[in-house]
Amino acid sequence: MEKRKIVVLDAYALCANELDYHALSELGDVTVYERTTPEQAIERIGDAEIILTNKVVITREIMEACPALRYVGVTATGFNIVDIEEAQRRGIVVTNAPAYSTQAVAQHTAALLLESLSHVAAYDEQVHDGAWQRSKDFCFLSAKMEEAAGKTMGLIGFGNIGQSVARIALALGMRVLVYVPHPKKGWDDVRFVSFDELISNSDILSLHCPLTAENRGMIGAQTLAKMKTGVRIINTARGPLVDERAMAEALAAGKVACYMADVLSEEPPKEDNPLLHAPNAILTPHVAWAPLQTRERLLKIVEDNVRAYAAGNPVNVVSR
């Protein structure tokens, strides 16, 4: 098999000093960068035929400046970082890694929900600070806890992740409502409802849909006003689905009991992001996808994508 020049533009998020791209050396000369700024991209790609990118945006200008480029492997499911129309025009193959993180993101969604209901981290911190040792009783109740059972979980989006979250919610004894353009067969335990019915009846709302021009900011002031007072909202999808200033205001007013997000509109966030200073906001740094086993699965998909392209039979193609 012909050797090719391969450049990995931002390996750190996937590898994190635990994994590596050594296996690709069988296919070509591999250069790995942990991180690449937009200003460095053209120089680092150079005359490479194959590049791998997670967050480095591949624009028309980059494709013009790097005419040897024939393959862009996105080391994620979403591929909005690539100018797909330009890639199609130039005959550049673009691939992604679908469905690698389903269980991990569903698990993280459940972890956020259970933290908001049981306050495990807060209680652990208090025990280590001596509060239990000073207690006059065998337990102390410093934070209000609630059961998941009997609550209504509303899901916006019902792909692989949404369906996995539904199974977890049902196992916890919750009722499940789903808003999705096309209801799926075989889900007799859930109810497919309109958007307005879902947001007005959910005790917990969880987002599992892609970001589009139409749904950007869909959880905003008007939508929040239609929800139950005390609703909990989980976002492990995309930050811009939520109007963060409106969410911070709803948290401060007590309309929303807790906002749990693994994603923000800008990542890393700036210090003036209103959610950083809002009450009852549980924020994690875009790590729902990142358990070691999940990243190992992702790496294998990425490597297999490159092998398939090199063999002349590309798979997981989003542009060709």
Phi and psi restraints in degrees (value plus and minus 20) as a CYANA .aco file:
   2 GLU   PHI     -82.2   -42.2
   2 GLU   PSI     116.0   156.0
   3 LYS   PHI     -96.3   -56.3
   3 LYS   PSI     122.7   162.7
   4 ARG   PHI    -149.6  -109.6
   4 ARG   PSI     141.0   181.0
   5 LYS   PHI    -110.0   -70.0
   5 LYS   PSI     103.2   143.2
   6 ILE   PHI    -142.5  -102.5
   6 ILE   PSI     112.0   152.0
   7 VAL   PHI    -145.4  -105.4
   7 VAL   PSI     105.5   145.5
   8 VAL   PHI    -120.4   -80.4
   8 VAL   PSI      97.2   137.2
   9 LEU   PHI    -103.5   -63.5
   9 LEU   PSI     -53.4   -13.4
  10 ASP   PHI    -168.2  -128.2
  10 ASP   PSI      62.4   102.4
  11 ALA   PHI    -102.2   -62.2
  11 ALA   PSI     -38.4     1.6
  12 TYR   PHI     -81.5   -41.5
  12 TYR   PSI     -66.8   -26.8
  13 ALA   PHI     -77.2   -37.2
  13 ALA   PSI     -62.3   -22.3
  14 LEU   PHI     -96.8   -56.8
  14 LEU   PSI     -63.9   -23.9
  15 CYS   PHI    -106.7   -66.7
  15 CYS   PSI     -64.5   -24.5
  16 ALA   PHI      27.6    67.6
  16 ALA   PSI      22.4    62.4
  17 ASN   PHI      42.5    82.5
  17 ASN   PSI      -5.7    34.3
  18 GLU   PHI    -134.6   -94.6
  18 GLU   PSI     -48.9    -8.9
  19 LEU   PHI    -143.6  -103.6
  19 LEU   PSI     149.9   189.9
  20 ASP   PHI    -173.3  -133.3
  20 ASP   PSI     149.7   189.7
  21 TYR   PHI    -119.7   -79.7
  21 TYR   PSI       5.2    45.2
  22 HIS   PHI     -76.7   -36.7
  22 HIS   PSI     -55.8   -15.8
  23 ALA   PHI     -81.6   -41.6
  23 ALA   PSI     -45.0    -5.0
  24 LEU   PHI     -93.0   -53.0
  24 LEU   PSI     -32.9     7.1
  25 SER   PHI     -83.1   -43.1
  25 SER   PSI     -40.3    -0.3
  26 GLU   PHI     -90.1   -50.1
  26 GLU   PSI     -38.1     1.9
  27 LEU   PHI    -120.0   -80.0
  27 LEU   PSI     -38.7     1.3
  28 GLY   PHI     155.1   195.1
  28 GLY   PSI    -189.9  -149.9
  29 ASP   PHI    -106.3   -66.3
  29 ASP   PSI      95.5   135.5
  30 VAL   PHI    -125.9   -85.9
  30 VAL   PSI     107.5   147.5
  31 THR   PHI    -135.6   -95.6
  31 THR   PSI     106.5   146.5
  32 VAL   PHI    -135.9   -95.9
  32 VAL   PSI     105.8   145.8
  33 TYR   PHI    -132.2   -92.2
  33 TYR   PSI     114.8   154.8
  34 GLU   PHI     -87.8   -47.8
  34 GLU   PSI     -59.5   -19.5
  35 ARG   PHI    -166.7  -126.7
  35 ARG   PSI     129.2   169.2
  36 THR   PHI    -159.0  -119.0
  36 THR   PSI     108.7   148.7
  37 THR   PHI    -102.8   -62.8
  37 THR   PSI     141.2   181.2
  38 PRO   PHI     -76.4   -36.4
  38 PRO   PSI     -54.8   -14.8
  39 GLU   PHI     -90.2   -50.2
  39 GLU   PSI     -44.4    -4.4
  40 GLN   PHI    -110.4   -70.4
  40 GLN   PSI     -32.9     7.1
  41 ALA   PHI     -80.9   -40.9
  41 ALA   PSI     -69.6   -29.6
  42 ILE   PHI     -81.9   -41.9
  42 ILE   PSI     -66.2   -26.2
  43 GLU   PHI     -82.2   -42.2
  43 GLU   PSI     -61.4   -21.4
  44 ARG   PHI     -93.3   -53.3
  44 ARG   PSI     -54.0   -14.0
  45 ILE   PHI     -89.7   -49.7
  45 ILE   PSI     -67.2   -27.2
  46 GLY   PHI      32.9    72.9
  46 GLY   PSI    -142.9  -102.9
  47 ASP   PHI    -121.7   -81.7
  47 ASP   PSI       5.6    45.6
  48 ALA   PHI     -88.7   -48.7
  48 ALA   PSI     122.4   162.4
  49 GLU   PHI    -105.5   -65.5
  49 GLU   PSI     -54.2   -14.2
  50 ILE   PHI    -142.9  -102.9
  50 ILE   PSI     109.6   149.6
  51 ILE   PHI    -149.7  -109.7
  51 ILE   PSI     131.7   171.7
  52 LEU   PHI    -140.5  -100.5
  52 LEU   PSI     114.6   154.6
  53 THR   PHI    -163.1  -123.1
  53 THR   PSI     124.8   164.8
  54 ASN   PHI    -127.1   -87.1
  54 ASN   PSI     -75.1   -35.1
  55 LYS   PHI    -141.9  -101.9
  55 LYS   PSI     -31.3     8.7
  56 VAL   PHI     -89.3   -49.3
  56 VAL   PSI     101.0   141.0
  57 VAL   PHI     -95.6   -55.6
  57 VAL   PSI     110.7   150.7
  58 ILE   PHI    -125.3   -85.3
  58 ILE   PSI      82.4   122.4
  59 THR   PHI    -116.7   -76.7
  59 THR   PSI     153.3   193.3
  60 ARG   PHI     -79.7   -39.7
  60 ARG   PSI     -59.6   -19.6
  61 GLU   PHI     -82.3   -42.3
  61 GLU   PSI     -59.6   -19.6
  62 ILE   PHI     -86.3   -46.3
  62 ILE   PSI     -62.6   -22.6
  63 MET   PHI     -83.6   -43.6
  63 MET   PSI     -59.6   -19.6
  64 GLU   PHI     -83.4   -43.4
  64 GLU   PSI     -60.2   -20.2
  65 ALA   PHI     -98.4   -58.4
  65 ALA   PSI     -33.5     6.5
  66 CYS   PHI    -147.3  -107.3
  66 CYS   PSI      52.4    92.4
  67 PRO   PHI     -87.4   -47.4
  67 PRO   PSI     -36.1     3.9
  68 ALA   PHI     -97.2   -57.2
  68 ALA   PSI     -31.6     8.4
  69 LEU   PHI     -86.5   -46.5
  69 LEU   PSI     103.8   143.8
  70 ARG   PHI    -144.3  -104.3
  70 ARG   PSI     -31.6     8.4
  71 TYR   PHI    -167.9  -127.9
  71 TYR   PSI     110.9   150.9
  72 VAL   PHI    -141.2  -101.2
  72 VAL   PSI      95.1   135.1
  73 GLY   PHI    -121.6   -81.6
  73 GLY   PSI      95.2   135.2
  74 VAL   PHI    -107.3   -67.3
  74 VAL   PSI     103.4   143.4
  75 THR   PHI    -109.1   -69.1
  75 THR   PSI      32.8    72.8
  76 ALA   PHI    -186.9  -146.9
  76 ALA   PSI     155.4   195.4
  77 THR   PHI    -102.5   -62.5
  77 THR   PSI     -66.4   -26.4
  78 GLY   PHI     -91.6   -51.6
  78 GLY   PSI     121.4   161.4
  79 PHE   PHI    -147.9  -107.9
  79 PHE   PSI       4.3    44.3
  80 ASN   PHI     -90.8   -50.8
  80 ASN   PSI     -27.0    13.0
  81 ILE   PHI     -98.0   -58.0
  81 ILE   PSI     -27.4    12.6
  82 VAL   PHI    -129.8   -89.8
  82 VAL   PSI     116.6   156.6
  83 ASP   PHI     -93.4   -53.4
  83 ASP   PSI      71.5   111.5
  84 ILE   PHI     -84.4   -44.4
  84 ILE   PSI     -61.0   -21.0
  85 GLU   PHI     -80.5   -40.5
  85 GLU   PSI     -62.8   -22.8
  86 GLU   PHI     -88.4   -48.4
  86 GLU   PSI     -59.4   -19.4
  87 ALA   PHI     -81.0   -41.0
  87 ALA   PSI     -62.8   -22.8
  88 GLN   PHI     -81.9   -41.9
  88 GLN   PSI     -62.3   -22.3
  89 ARG   PHI     -82.6   -42.6
  89 ARG   PSI     -53.6   -13.6
  90 ARG   PHI    -113.6   -73.6
  90 ARG   PSI     -22.1    17.9
  91 GLY   PHI      52.8    92.8
  91 GLY   PSI       5.5    45.5
  92 ILE   PHI    -106.9   -66.9
  92 ILE   PSI     107.6   147.6
  93 VAL   PHI     -98.0   -58.0
  93 VAL   PSI     110.0   150.0
  94 VAL   PHI    -140.6  -100.6
  94 VAL   PSI     108.0   148.0
  95 THR   PHI    -144.1  -104.1
  95 THR   PSI     140.5   180.5
  96 ASN   PHI    -151.2  -111.2
  96 ASN   PSI    -194.3  -154.3
  97 ALA   PHI    -144.1  -104.1
  97 ALA   PSI      70.3   110.3
  98 PRO   PHI     -97.7   -57.7
  98 PRO   PSI     127.3   167.3
  99 ALA   PHI      38.3    78.3
  99 ALA   PSI       6.2    46.2
 100 TYR   PHI    -102.4   -62.4
 100 TYR   PSI     -42.5    -2.5
 101 SER   PHI    -133.5   -93.5
 101 SER   PSI      -4.2    35.8
 102 THR   PHI     -73.0   -33.0
 102 THR   PSI     -75.2   -35.2
 103 GLN   PHI     -88.4   -48.4
 103 GLN   PSI     -56.5   -16.5
 104 ALA   PHI     -84.5   -44.5
 104 ALA   PSI     -64.9   -24.9
 105 VAL   PHI     -90.3   -50.3
 105 VAL   PSI     -58.1   -18.1
 106 ALA   PHI     -82.6   -42.6
 106 ALA   PSI     -61.6   -21.6
 107 GLN   PHI     -81.9   -41.9
 107 GLN   PSI     -63.4   -23.4
 108 HIS   PHI     -87.0   -47.0
 108 HIS   PSI     -58.0   -18.0
 109 THR   PHI     -78.8   -38.8
 109 THR   PSI     -65.5   -25.5
 110 ALA   PHI     -84.7   -44.7
 110 ALA   PSI     -58.8   -18.8
 111 ALA   PHI     -83.0   -43.0
 111 ALA   PSI     -62.0   -22.0
 112 LEU   PHI     -83.4   -43.4
 112 LEU   PSI     -64.6   -24.6
 113 LEU   PHI     -81.8   -41.8
 113 LEU   PSI     -67.7   -27.7
 114 LEU   PHI     -87.1   -47.1
 114 LEU   PSI     -53.3   -13.3
 115 GLU   PHI     -83.2   -43.2
 115 GLU   PSI     -60.8   -20.8
 116 SER   PHI     -88.9   -48.9
 116 SER   PSI     -47.0    -7.0
 117 LEU   PHI    -109.1   -69.1
 117 LEU   PSI     -54.6   -14.6
 118 SER   PHI    -131.6   -91.6
 118 SER   PSI     -34.7     5.3
 119 HIS   PHI      36.8    76.8
 119 HIS   PSI      23.5    63.5
 120 VAL   PHI     -79.1   -39.1
 120 VAL   PSI     -66.4   -26.4
 121 ALA   PHI     -83.7   -43.7
 121 ALA   PSI     -61.4   -21.4
 122 ALA   PHI     -85.1   -45.1
 122 ALA   PSI     -63.4   -23.4
 123 TYR   PHI     -85.4   -45.4
 123 TYR   PSI     -60.9   -20.9
 124 ASP   PHI     -79.8   -39.8
 124 ASP   PSI     -63.6   -23.6
 125 GLU   PHI     -83.0   -43.0
 125 GLU   PSI     -61.1   -21.1
 126 GLN   PHI     -86.7   -46.7
 126 GLN   PSI     -59.0   -19.0
 127 VAL   PHI     -82.1   -42.1
 127 VAL   PSI     -64.9   -24.9
 128 HIS   PHI     -88.7   -48.7
 128 HIS   PSI     -42.1    -2.1
 129 ASP   PHI    -107.3   -67.3
 129 ASP   PSI     -21.2    18.8
 130 GLY   PHI      79.2   119.2
 130 GLY   PSI     -16.1    23.9
 131 ALA   PHI     -84.4   -44.4
 131 ALA   PSI     -58.2   -18.2
 132 TRP   PHI     -89.0   -49.0
 132 TRP   PSI     -59.8   -19.8
 133 GLN   PHI     -81.4   -41.4
 133 GLN   PSI     -51.1   -11.1
 134 ARG   PHI    -108.9   -68.9
 134 ARG   PSI     -25.3    14.7
 135 SER   PHI     -90.9   -50.9
 135 SER   PSI     122.5   162.5
 136 LYS   PHI    -101.8   -61.8
 136 LYS   PSI     -32.2     7.8
 137 ASP   PHI    -138.7   -98.7
 137 ASP   PSI     148.3   188.3
 138 PHE   PHI     -90.4   -50.4
 138 PHE   PSI     -34.5     5.5
 139 CYS   PHI    -164.4  -124.4
 139 CYS   PSI     145.9   185.9
 140 PHE   PHI    -158.2  -118.2
 140 PHE   PSI     123.5   163.5
 141 LEU   PHI    -135.0   -95.0
 141 LEU   PSI      70.1   110.1
 142 SER   PHI    -115.7   -75.7
 142 SER   PSI     -34.3     5.7
 143 ALA   PHI    -155.0  -115.0
 143 ALA   PSI     117.7   157.7
 144 LYS   PHI     -90.2   -50.2
 144 LYS   PSI     103.2   143.2
 145 MET   PHI    -125.8   -85.8
 145 MET   PSI     131.8   171.8
 146 GLU   PHI    -156.5  -116.5
 146 GLU   PSI     134.2   174.2
 147 GLU   PHI    -106.3   -66.3
 147 GLU   PSI     127.3   167.3
 148 ALA   PHI     -96.6   -56.6
 148 ALA   PSI     -55.5   -15.5
 149 ALA   PHI     -77.1   -37.1
 149 ALA   PSI     114.1   154.1
 150 GLY   PHI      71.3   111.3
 150 GLY   PSI     -34.4     5.6
 151 LYS   PHI    -102.8   -62.8
 151 LYS   PSI     143.1   183.1
 152 THR   PHI    -125.6   -85.6
 152 THR   PSI     101.1   141.1
 153 MET   PHI    -117.0   -77.0
 153 MET   PSI     105.1   145.1
 154 GLY   PHI    -126.6   -86.6
 154 GLY   PSI     109.0   149.0
 155 LEU   PHI    -134.2   -94.2
 155 LEU   PSI     105.9   145.9
 156 ILE   PHI    -122.2   -82.2
 156 ILE   PSI      88.5   128.5
 157 GLY   PHI      82.5   122.5
 157 GLY   PSI     117.7   157.7
 158 PHE   PHI    -164.8  -124.8
 158 PHE   PSI      27.3    67.3
 159 GLY   PHI    -101.9   -61.9
 159 GLY   PSI    -173.7  -133.7
 160 ASN   PHI     -77.8   -37.8
 160 ASN   PSI     -64.7   -24.7
 161 ILE   PHI     -90.2   -50.2
 161 ILE   PSI     -66.9   -26.9
 162 GLY   PHI     -77.0   -37.0
 162 GLY   PSI     -60.6   -20.6
 163 GLN   PHI     -87.3   -47.3
 163 GLN   PSI     -58.2   -18.2
 164 SER   PHI     -86.5   -46.5
 164 SER   PSI     -59.1   -19.1
 165 VAL   PHI     -84.9   -44.9
 165 VAL   PSI     -58.0   -18.0
 166 ALA   PHI     -79.9   -39.9
 166 ALA   PSI     -62.2   -22.2
 167 ARG   PHI     -82.7   -42.7
 167 ARG   PSI     -60.9   -20.9
 168 ILE   PHI     -84.6   -44.6
 168 ILE   PSI     -65.0   -25.0
 169 ALA   PHI     -81.4   -41.4
 169 ALA   PSI     -62.9   -22.9
 170 LEU   PHI     -83.9   -43.9
 170 LEU   PSI     -59.1   -19.1
 171 ALA   PHI     -84.6   -44.6
 171 ALA   PSI     -48.7    -8.7
 172 LEU   PHI    -104.6   -64.6
 172 LEU   PSI     -17.7    22.3
 173 GLY   PHI      64.7   104.7
 173 GLY   PSI       2.8    42.8
 174 MET   PHI    -115.5   -75.5
 174 MET   PSI     134.1   174.1
 175 ARG   PHI    -104.2   -64.2
 175 ARG   PSI     125.7   165.7
 176 VAL   PHI    -145.5  -105.5
 176 VAL   PSI     103.1   143.1
 177 LEU   PHI    -128.9   -88.9
 177 LEU   PSI     126.2   166.2
 178 VAL   PHI    -153.9  -113.9
 178 VAL   PSI     112.6   152.6
 179 TYR   PHI    -132.1   -92.1
 179 TYR   PSI     101.1   141.1
 180 VAL   PHI    -175.6  -135.6
 180 VAL   PSI     125.4   165.4
 181 PRO   PHI     -76.2   -36.2
 181 PRO   PSI     -56.4   -16.4
 182 HIS   PHI    -149.5  -109.5
 182 HIS   PSI      83.6   123.6
 183 PRO   PHI     -74.7   -34.7
 183 PRO   PSI     127.8   167.8
 184 LYS   PHI    -122.5   -82.5
 184 LYS   PSI     122.1   162.1
 185 LYS   PHI     -97.2   -57.2
 185 LYS   PSI     137.2   177.2
 186 GLY   PHI      65.9   105.9
 186 GLY   PSI      -8.5    31.5
 187 TRP   PHI    -139.7   -99.7
 187 TRP   PSI      44.6    84.6
 188 ASP   PHI     -89.1   -49.1
 188 ASP   PSI     -39.4     0.6
 189 ASP   PHI    -103.6   -63.6
 189 ASP   PSI     -25.5    14.5
 190 VAL   PHI    -140.6  -100.6
 190 VAL   PSI     140.8   180.8
 191 ARG   PHI    -132.9   -92.9
 191 ARG   PSI     108.1   148.1
 192 PHE   PHI    -111.1   -71.1
 192 PHE   PSI     102.7   142.7
 193 VAL   PHI    -152.8  -112.8
 193 VAL   PSI     153.4   193.4
 194 SER   PHI     -93.0   -53.0
 194 SER   PSI     145.1   185.1
 195 PHE   PHI     -80.5   -40.5
 195 PHE   PSI     -66.0   -26.0
 196 ASP   PHI     -85.0   -45.0
 196 ASP   PSI     -58.7   -18.7
 197 GLU   PHI     -86.3   -46.3
 197 GLU   PSI     -59.0   -19.0
 198 LEU   PHI     -85.3   -45.3
 198 LEU   PSI     -69.1   -29.1
 199 ILE   PHI     -91.4   -51.4
 199 ILE   PSI     -44.9    -4.9
 200 SER   PHI    -106.2   -66.2
 200 SER   PSI     -34.8     5.2
 201 ASN   PHI    -134.8   -94.8
 201 ASN   PSI     -23.1    16.9
 202 SER   PHI    -106.8   -66.8
 202 SER   PSI     113.9   153.9
 203 ASP   PHI    -101.6   -61.6
 203 ASP   PSI     -52.5   -12.5
 204 ILE   PHI    -151.6  -111.6
 204 ILE   PSI     110.3   150.3
 205 LEU   PHI    -136.3   -96.3
 205 LEU   PSI     107.5   147.5
 206 SER   PHI    -146.2  -106.2
 206 SER   PSI     110.7   150.7
 207 LEU   PHI    -116.9   -76.9
 207 LEU   PSI     106.7   146.7
 208 HIS   PHI    -162.3  -122.3
 208 HIS   PSI      23.2    63.2
 209 CYS   PHI    -140.6  -100.6
 209 CYS   PSI     136.5   176.5
 210 PRO   PHI     -91.1   -51.1
 210 PRO   PSI     139.0   179.0
 211 LEU   PHI    -104.8   -64.8
 211 LEU   PSI     107.7   147.7
 212 THR   PHI    -150.3  -110.3
 212 THR   PSI     151.0   191.0
 213 ALA   PHI     -82.6   -42.6
 213 ALA   PSI     -51.0   -11.0
 214 GLU   PHI     -97.0   -57.0
 214 GLU   PSI     -54.0   -14.0
 215 ASN   PHI    -123.5   -83.5
 215 ASN   PSI     -14.7    25.3
 216 ARG   PHI     -79.5   -39.5
 216 ARG   PSI     105.9   145.9
 217 GLY   PHI      51.1    91.1
 217 GLY   PSI       1.4    41.4
 218 MET   PHI     -86.4   -46.4
 218 MET   PSI     -46.6    -6.6
 219 ILE   PHI    -115.4   -75.4
 219 ILE   PSI      68.3   108.3
 220 GLY   PHI    -147.3  -107.3
 220 GLY   PSI    -185.2  -145.2
 221 ALA   PHI     -78.8   -38.8
 221 ALA   PSI     -63.7   -23.7
 222 GLN   PHI     -87.5   -47.5
 222 GLN   PSI     -61.9   -21.9
 223 THR   PHI     -86.8   -46.8
 223 THR   PSI     -64.5   -24.5
 224 LEU   PHI     -80.8   -40.8
 224 LEU   PSI     -55.2   -15.2
 225 ALA   PHI     -83.5   -43.5
 225 ALA   PSI     -45.3    -5.3
 226 LYS   PHI    -106.0   -66.0
 226 LYS   PSI     -27.7    12.3
 227 MET   PHI    -106.9   -66.9
 227 MET   PSI     144.1   184.1
 228 LYS   PHI     -83.0   -43.0
 228 LYS   PSI     123.9   163.9
 229 THR   PHI     -88.0   -48.0
 229 THR   PSI     110.2   150.2
 230 GLY   PHI      73.7   113.7
 230 GLY   PSI     -11.7    28.3
 231 VAL   PHI     -83.2   -43.2
 231 VAL   PSI     127.2   167.2
 232 ARG   PHI    -128.2   -88.2
 232 ARG   PSI     118.3   158.3
 233 ILE   PHI    -147.5  -107.5
 233 ILE   PSI     111.7   151.7
 234 ILE   PHI    -138.4   -98.4
 234 ILE   PSI     113.9   153.9
 235 ASN   PHI    -151.1  -111.1
 235 ASN   PSI      81.9   121.9
 236 THR   PHI    -134.1   -94.1
 236 THR   PSI       0.0    40.0
 237 ALA   PHI    -120.0   -80.0
 237 ALA   PSI    -104.4   -64.4
 238 ARG   PHI    -162.7  -122.7
 238 ARG   PSI     115.7   155.7
 239 GLY   PHI     -76.4   -36.4
 239 GLY   PSI     -65.9   -25.9
 240 PRO   PHI     -88.4   -48.4
 240 PRO   PSI     -22.6    17.4
 241 LEU   PHI     -84.5   -44.5
 241 LEU   PSI     -40.6    -0.6
 242 VAL   PHI    -135.9   -95.9
 242 VAL   PSI     114.7   154.7
 243 ASP   PHI     -97.6   -57.6
 243 ASP   PSI      84.1   124.1
 244 GLU   PHI     -88.4   -48.4
 244 GLU   PSI     -52.9   -12.9
 245 ARG   PHI     -88.8   -48.8
 245 ARG   PSI     -62.5   -22.5
 246 ALA   PHI     -83.0   -43.0
 246 ALA   PSI     -57.4   -17.4
 247 MET   PHI     -86.0   -46.0
 247 MET   PSI     -64.0   -24.0
 248 ALA   PHI     -80.2   -40.2
 248 ALA   PSI     -60.4   -20.4
 249 GLU   PHI     -86.2   -46.2
 249 GLU   PSI     -59.0   -19.0
 250 ALA   PHI     -87.4   -47.4
 250 ALA   PSI     -55.1   -15.1
 251 LEU   PHI     -86.4   -46.4
 251 LEU   PSI     -65.4   -25.4
 252 ALA   PHI     -83.6   -43.6
 252 ALA   PSI     -53.1   -13.1
 253 ALA   PHI    -104.1   -64.1
 253 ALA   PSI     -29.4    10.6
 254 GLY   PHI      64.5   104.5
 254 GLY   PSI     -17.4    22.6
 255 LYS   PHI     -83.4   -43.4
 255 LYS   PSI     -63.7   -23.7
 256 VAL   PHI    -123.8   -83.8
 256 VAL   PSI     104.7   144.7
 257 ALA   PHI     -92.9   -52.9
 257 ALA   PSI     -55.4   -15.4
 258 CYS   PHI    -180.9  -140.9
 258 CYS   PSI     115.9   155.9
 259 TYR   PHI    -134.1   -94.1
 259 TYR   PSI     103.3   143.3
 260 MET   PHI    -137.5   -97.5
 260 MET   PSI      97.7   137.7
 261 ALA   PHI    -157.3  -117.3
 261 ALA   PSI     116.2   156.2
 262 ASP   PHI    -122.0   -82.0
 262 ASP   PSI     -21.2    18.8
 263 VAL   PHI    -156.7  -116.7
 263 VAL   PSI     125.6   165.6
 264 LEU   PHI    -150.8  -110.8
 264 LEU   PSI     148.6   188.6
 265 SER   PHI     -86.1   -46.1
 265 SER   PSI     -49.5    -9.5
 266 GLU   PHI    -153.6  -113.6
 266 GLU   PSI     109.8   149.8
 267 GLU   PHI    -151.2  -111.2
 267 GLU   PSI     106.7   146.7
 268 PRO   PHI     -82.1   -42.1
 268 PRO   PSI     136.1   176.1
 269 PRO   PHI     -95.1   -55.1
 269 PRO   PSI     135.4   175.4
 270 LYS   PHI    -103.2   -63.2
 270 LYS   PSI     140.4   180.4
 271 GLU   PHI     -83.0   -43.0
 271 GLU   PSI     -41.9    -1.9
 272 ASP   PHI    -109.7   -69.7
 272 ASP   PSI     -12.4    27.6
 273 ASN   PHI     -80.9   -40.9
 273 ASN   PSI     103.6   143.6
 274 PRO   PHI     -82.6   -42.6
 274 PRO   PSI     -44.0    -4.0
 275 LEU   PHI     -92.8   -52.8
 275 LEU   PSI     -42.6    -2.6
 276 LEU   PHI     -87.3   -47.3
 276 LEU   PSI     -40.9    -0.9
 277 HIS   PHI    -138.6   -98.6
 277 HIS   PSI     -10.4    29.6
 278 ALA   PHI    -108.6   -68.6
 278 ALA   PSI     128.4   168.4
 279 PRO   PHI     -92.2   -52.2
 279 PRO   PSI     129.5   169.5
 280 ASN   PHI      38.0    78.0
 280 ASN   PSI      18.0    58.0
 281 ALA   PHI    -130.5   -90.5
 281 ALA   PSI      97.7   137.7
 282 ILE   PHI    -121.2   -81.2
 282 ILE   PSI      96.4   136.4
 283 LEU   PHI    -143.8  -103.8
 283 LEU   PSI     110.8   150.8
 284 THR   PHI    -141.2  -101.2
 284 THR   PSI     132.8   172.8
 285 PRO   PHI    -107.6   -67.6
 285 PRO   PSI      41.6    81.6
 286 HIS   PHI      33.2    73.2
 286 HIS   PSI      33.4    73.4
 287 VAL   PHI    -138.3   -98.3
 287 VAL   PSI     -15.7    24.3
 288 ALA   PHI     -77.4   -37.4
 288 ALA   PSI     -52.3   -12.3
 289 TRP   PHI    -103.9   -63.9
 289 TRP   PSI     -23.6    16.4
 290 ALA   PHI    -126.3   -86.3
 290 ALA   PSI      -5.8    34.2
 291 PRO   PHI     -74.9   -34.9
 291 PRO   PSI     130.8   170.8
 292 LEU   PHI     -74.7   -34.7
 292 LEU   PSI     -65.5   -25.5
 293 GLN   PHI     -83.4   -43.4
 293 GLN   PSI     -54.4   -14.4
 294 THR   PHI     -87.5   -47.5
 294 THR   PSI     -63.1   -23.1
 295 ARG   PHI     -89.1   -49.1
 295 ARG   PSI     -53.2   -13.2
 296 GLU   PHI     -82.7   -42.7
 296 GLU   PSI     -61.2   -21.2
 297 ARG   PHI     -84.3   -44.3
 297 ARG   PSI     -63.5   -23.5
 298 LEU   PHI     -81.1   -41.1
 298 LEU   PSI     -66.2   -26.2
 299 LEU   PHI     -79.4   -39.4
 299 LEU   PSI     -61.7   -21.7
 300 LYS   PHI     -83.8   -43.8
 300 LYS   PSI     -61.7   -21.7
 301 ILE   PHI     -81.7   -41.7
 301 ILE   PSI     -64.6   -24.6
 302 VAL   PHI     -81.3   -41.3
 302 VAL   PSI     -66.4   -26.4
 303 GLU   PHI     -83.9   -43.9
 303 GLU   PSI     -62.4   -22.4
 304 ASP   PHI     -85.3   -45.3
 304 ASP   PSI     -54.3   -14.3
 305 ASN   PHI     -81.1   -41.1
 305 ASN   PSI     -64.3   -24.3
 306 VAL   PHI     -85.9   -45.9
 306 VAL   PSI     -62.8   -22.8
 307 ARG   PHI     -80.1   -40.1
 307 ARG   PSI     -63.4   -23.4
 308 ALA   PHI     -84.2   -44.2
 308 ALA   PSI     -60.8   -20.8
 309 TYR   PHI     -82.6   -42.6
 309 TYR   PSI     -66.7   -26.7
 310 ALA   PHI     -82.3   -42.3
 310 ALA   PSI     -49.5    -9.5
 311 ALA   PHI    -104.1   -64.1
 311 ALA   PSI     -22.4    17.6
 312 GLY   PHI      68.1   108.1
 312 GLY   PSI      -9.6    30.4
 313 ASN   PHI    -151.5  -111.5
 313 ASN   PSI      47.4    87.4
 314 PRO   PHI     -81.2   -41.2
 314 PRO   PSI     125.1   165.1
 315 VAL   PHI    -144.5  -104.5
 315 VAL   PSI     146.2   186.2
 316 ASN   PHI      33.1    73.1
 316 ASN   PSI      20.6    60.6
 317 VAL   PHI    -103.0   -63.0
 317 VAL   PSI     110.3   150.3
 318 VAL   PHI    -128.5   -88.5
 318 VAL   PSI     -33.5     6.5
 319 SER   PHI    -172.2  -132.2
 319 SER   PSI     116.7   156.7
